[in-house]
Amino acid sequence: MVNKIVDHPKKDASRHPAPVSDFWFAQLDVRLGRIEFMVSRLEWQIWMIVCGGFGVLIYEIVKALAAD
């Protein structure tokens, strides 16, 4: 059987550090994540208010029809 050993090139030890903009993008992602969380929470609160308003409206309509 023939030996099938292949030499892999070694990784460059003098790899340059990540640019500073990576830190800025990470901070931006964190802030955008917080904004998205607050917007989704606000969306749920608006839906709860709308559904509650429709519930009160339906209750008043049923109460007005039952009074006759």
Secondary structure, DSSP 8 states (H G I E B T S, - for coil): ------------TT-----THHHHHHHHHHHHHHHHHHHHHHHHHHHHHHHHHHHHHHHHHHHHHHT-
